[in-house]
Structures are given as structure tokens and as C-alpha cells.
Amino acid sequence: MTDAVIAKDSAEHFWGRVRTALGALRPVRQERGPAYGQAAIARQIGMKPKLGARIEEELTRAWEASAEAGVSMSLLVIEIDRYREYFACYGKGATDDCVMTVMQTIADALPHDDDTCLRMGRATFVVALPDMPVLMARTLAQKISKAIRGQGLAHKESHAGTVTVSVGLAVTNPQGAFDRTFFEAGAQALKKAQRKGMGRLEVVDLRPAQEKRRKAA
């Protein structure tokens, strides 16, 4: 699976880059069944297929920077709600525009110029946030969700009437080499948010368990 990336400072000439960004994504197999979004995340949790190289690189970079500084790292895993229904209703062209608008909206909300929004699969986005406390990350996730609703992208197959996203937020204190279970925690949080409905946020804080293991060692 390939990934695409939009940086916070890439807003200029946005629509002129849409085709380029989409062209960088290899086609992936059409999903079946009503639980498309959760099935896609489930495959990621099993690491089959592997994370895209760009996502792996960004997660590792943020992890190592946080570990070196001795600070927390947060991770957002974001997915468009009812993406499959949107695609069936509006078609490929409108869906491509929707996905890129959501991706750019996420990037525009990020606090630092070097923060990036990476696309994973069709409708999932990953944001690594080094040196980002959990309360600030929660506020950012809520800001992103509100901004996407504010785009007013019609979605008549959603009871919200507009495109919304669900968000999984994971926070940890990185130590040593990058641990992929951190991404899995964020993906699991997203799944839990989706089970509760649309436009939801679920947070998992791994730090208490880390501290407990440290004290027991």
C-alpha cells in the first residue's frame, strides 16, 4: 500500500496538485461489505500490508525526536466516515476531490510548518505529533473534526448530512527504537470511535502502563 503526504505549508496551488497527489497512489483492491473502514484498519493492525514507507519514516522520525528530548508523542489516525457509501453515491471524481479536501484541511490545522498529514489507503490519514501533550492533541483532533465539518461537503448517505471524520488518538513516552504497537494503539482507538458512531474521538494513553512496567522492573 502506498501513501501520500501533504505538509502544512503546501496550501498554495492546492487544486493544481490534486491530480499529481492522486497519481502517486497505486490502485488498491475494492473493499466489500459494510465494515469497509474497520476492515482496512484491521489489516493495518495485522501489519498486512505493511505501513507505507513514507508513514513508517515519519513515525520513526517523530518517535526518535520525542525519545531524544524525553517528551511525549501523540498520534492521530483519522478516517472519513461512511467513505464507501460516499463513493457509491457520488462517484470517483467527487470522491477524489473530497479526500484531497479533507487531507488539506487536516494539514492546514496542524500547528507546525513541518507537521505532515499522510494518507494511508483510500480514506485514512496519519499525523505524527512529536512533543505533543495529550490535552493539546485532543484539542487539535477536535479542531480538525470541526474544520472538516465546516467545509460543508455534502454527504446524503450520512445522517450528519456532511462529510465527517472519526479520530483515534494515542499518546506515549517513546523510548528506544520505534515500536509499531504504538500505531496499532491509535488504529484500535479509531475503530473504537467508529463503533460509537460518526465524528467521534477516542483517546488511548499508554503512559500509565509504561510507568507501571518501569516501576516493576
C-alpha positions as CSV (number, residue, x, y, z in Angstrom):
1,M,0.0,0.0,0.0
2,T,1.4,3.4,-0.9
3,D,0.9,6.6,1.0
4,A,0.7,10.3,0.1
5,V,1.6,13.3,2.2
6,I,0.5,16.9,2.4
7,A,2.6,19.3,4.5
8,K,1.1,22.3,6.4
9,D,2.8,24.8,4.2
10,S,1.5,23.3,0.9
11,A,-1.8,25.2,0.6
12,E,-0.8,27.3,-2.4
13,H,-1.8,25.9,-5.8
14,F,-3.6,23.1,-4.0
15,W,-6.0,22.1,-6.7
16,G,-3.2,22.2,-9.2
17,R,-1.5,19.4,-7.3
18,V,-4.6,17.2,-6.8
19,R,-4.0,15.0,-9.8
20,T,-0.3,14.7,-9.0
21,A,-1.0,13.5,-5.5
22,L,-3.7,11.1,-6.6
23,G,-1.5,9.7,-9.4
24,A,1.1,8.8,-6.8
25,L,-1.3,6.3,-5.3
26,R,-1.4,2.8,-6.7
27,P,-4.8,1.3,-7.1
28,V,-5.9,-0.8,-4.2
29,R,-8.4,-3.7,-4.2
30,Q,-12.1,-2.6,-3.9
31,E,-13.4,-3.5,-0.4
32,R,-16.7,-5.3,0.1
33,G,-19.1,-5.3,3.0
34,P,-20.5,-2.6,5.3
35,A,-17.5,-2.5,7.6
36,Y,-15.0,-1.3,4.9
37,G,-13.4,1.3,7.1
38,Q,-12.8,-1.1,10.1
39,A,-11.6,-3.9,7.8
40,A,-9.0,-1.6,6.3
41,I,-7.7,-0.7,9.8
42,A,-7.8,-4.3,10.9
43,R,-5.4,-5.2,8.1
44,Q,-3.1,-2.4,9.3
45,I,-3.2,-3.7,12.8
46,G,-2.0,-7.1,11.5
47,M,0.7,-5.3,9.5
48,K,-0.5,-6.9,6.3
49,P,0.0,-5.0,4.1
50,K,2.9,-3.0,5.8
51,L,2.7,0.7,6.5
52,G,3.8,2.7,3.5
53,A,7.4,3.8,3.5
54,R,6.6,7.5,4.0
55,I,4.4,6.8,7.0
56,E,7.0,4.5,8.5
57,E,9.6,7.2,8.0
58,E,7.5,9.9,9.6
59,L,6.5,7.8,12.6
60,T,10.1,6.8,13.2
61,R,11.4,10.4,12.9
62,A,8.8,11.7,15.4
63,W,9.4,8.8,17.8
64,E,13.2,9.3,17.8
65,A,12.9,13.1,18.2
66,S,10.5,12.6,21.2
67,A,12.7,9.9,22.8
68,E,15.8,12.1,22.5
69,A,14.0,15.1,24.1
70,G,12.3,12.9,26.7
71,V,8.8,14.2,25.8
72,S,5.5,12.7,24.9
73,M,4.4,11.8,21.4
74,S,0.9,11.8,20.1
75,L,-0.5,10.1,17.1
76,L,-3.8,10.8,15.2
77,V,-5.3,8.2,13.0
78,I,-8.2,9.8,11.1
79,E,-10.8,8.2,8.8
80,I,-13.6,9.6,6.7
81,D,-16.9,8.3,8.0
82,R,-19.0,6.3,5.6
83,Y,-16.4,6.6,2.8
84,R,-17.8,3.5,0.9
85,E,-21.3,5.0,0.8
86,Y,-19.9,8.3,-0.3
87,F,-18.0,6.7,-3.2
88,A,-21.1,4.7,-4.2
89,C,-23.3,7.8,-4.2
90,Y,-21.0,10.4,-5.7
91,G,-18.5,8.5,-7.9
92,K,-14.8,8.5,-8.2
93,G,-14.2,12.1,-9.3
94,A,-16.1,13.7,-6.5
95,T,-14.6,11.2,-4.0
96,D,-11.1,12.1,-5.1
97,D,-11.9,15.8,-4.6
98,C,-13.4,15.1,-1.2
99,V,-10.4,13.1,0.0
100,M,-8.0,15.7,-1.0
101,T,-10.0,18.5,0.6
102,V,-10.1,16.5,3.9
103,M,-6.4,15.9,3.6
104,Q,-5.6,19.6,3.0
105,T,-8.0,20.6,5.8
106,I,-6.1,18.4,8.2
107,A,-2.8,19.8,7.1
108,D,-4.0,23.4,7.5
109,A,-5.0,22.7,11.1
110,L,-1.6,21.4,12.1
111,P,0.4,23.6,14.5
112,H,3.9,23.5,13.0
113,D,5.1,24.1,9.4
114,D,6.9,20.8,9.3
115,D,3.9,18.8,10.5
116,T,2.5,16.5,7.8
117,C,-0.7,14.7,7.0
118,L,-0.1,11.3,5.4
119,R,-2.7,9.3,3.5
120,M,-3.0,5.6,4.2
121,G,-5.1,3.6,1.8
122,R,-8.3,5.3,0.5
123,A,-9.8,7.3,3.3
124,T,-7.4,7.1,6.3
125,F,-4.9,9.7,7.4
126,V,-2.0,9.6,9.8
127,V,-0.5,12.5,11.7
128,A,2.6,12.0,14.0
129,L,2.9,14.8,16.6
130,P,6.3,14.8,18.5
131,D,6.4,16.8,21.7
132,M,2.6,17.0,21.8
133,P,0.9,16.5,25.2
134,V,-2.3,14.6,25.2
135,L,-4.6,17.6,26.1
136,M,-3.2,19.6,23.2
137,A,-3.5,16.6,20.9
138,R,-7.2,16.2,21.9
139,T,-7.8,19.9,21.2
140,L,-6.2,19.6,17.8
141,A,-8.3,16.5,17.0
142,Q,-11.4,18.4,17.8
143,K,-10.3,21.4,15.8
144,I,-9.7,19.1,12.8
145,S,-13.1,17.5,13.1
146,K,-14.8,20.9,13.3
147,A,-12.8,22.2,10.3
148,I,-13.8,19.3,8.2
149,R,-17.5,19.7,9.1
150,G,-17.0,23.4,8.3
151,Q,-16.1,22.5,4.7
152,G,-19.8,21.6,4.2
153,L,-19.1,18.7,1.9
154,A,-22.5,17.2,1.2
155,H,-22.9,13.5,2.2
156,K,-26.5,12.5,1.7
157,E,-25.8,8.9,2.8
158,S,-24.8,10.2,6.3
159,H,-27.3,11.3,8.9
160,A,-24.9,14.2,9.6
161,G,-25.6,15.4,6.1
162,T,-22.0,16.4,5.6
163,V,-18.6,14.6,5.5
164,T,-17.3,13.9,9.0
165,V,-14.3,12.0,10.3
166,S,-13.6,9.7,13.3
167,V,-10.3,10.0,15.1
168,G,-8.2,7.7,17.2
169,L,-5.6,9.4,19.4
170,A,-2.7,7.6,21.0
171,V,-0.1,9.1,23.3
172,T,3.1,7.6,24.7
173,N,6.5,8.4,26.1
174,P,8.9,7.0,23.4
175,Q,11.9,5.0,24.4
176,G,14.4,3.1,22.3
177,A,13.6,2.1,18.8
178,F,10.2,2.9,17.2
179,D,7.5,0.4,18.4
180,R,4.8,-0.3,15.8
181,T,2.4,-1.2,18.6
182,F,2.0,2.5,19.1
183,F,0.4,2.8,15.7
184,E,-1.7,-0.2,16.4
185,A,-3.0,1.5,19.6
186,G,-4.0,4.6,17.5
187,A,-5.7,2.4,14.9
188,Q,-7.6,0.5,17.7
189,A,-8.7,3.8,19.1
190,L,-10.1,4.8,15.7
191,K,-12.0,1.5,15.5
192,K,-13.5,2.1,18.9
193,A,-14.5,5.7,17.9
194,Q,-16.2,4.3,14.8
195,R,-18.2,1.8,16.8
196,K,-19.7,4.6,18.8
197,G,-20.9,6.5,15.7
198,M,-19.7,9.2,13.4
199,G,-17.5,12.2,14.1
200,R,-16.2,10.6,17.3
201,L,-12.8,10.8,19.1
202,E,-11.3,8.0,21.1
203,V,-8.2,8.5,23.2
204,V,-5.7,5.9,24.5
205,D,-2.9,6.9,26.8
206,L,-0.2,4.3,27.0
207,R,1.9,6.2,29.6
208,P,0.3,4.8,32.8
209,A,1.1,1.2,31.7
210,Q,4.6,2.3,30.7
211,E,5.2,3.8,34.2
212,K,3.8,0.7,35.9
213,R,6.2,-1.5,33.9
214,R,9.1,0.8,34.8
215,K,8.3,0.6,38.5
216,A,8.0,-3.2,38.3
217,A,11.4,-3.6,36.6
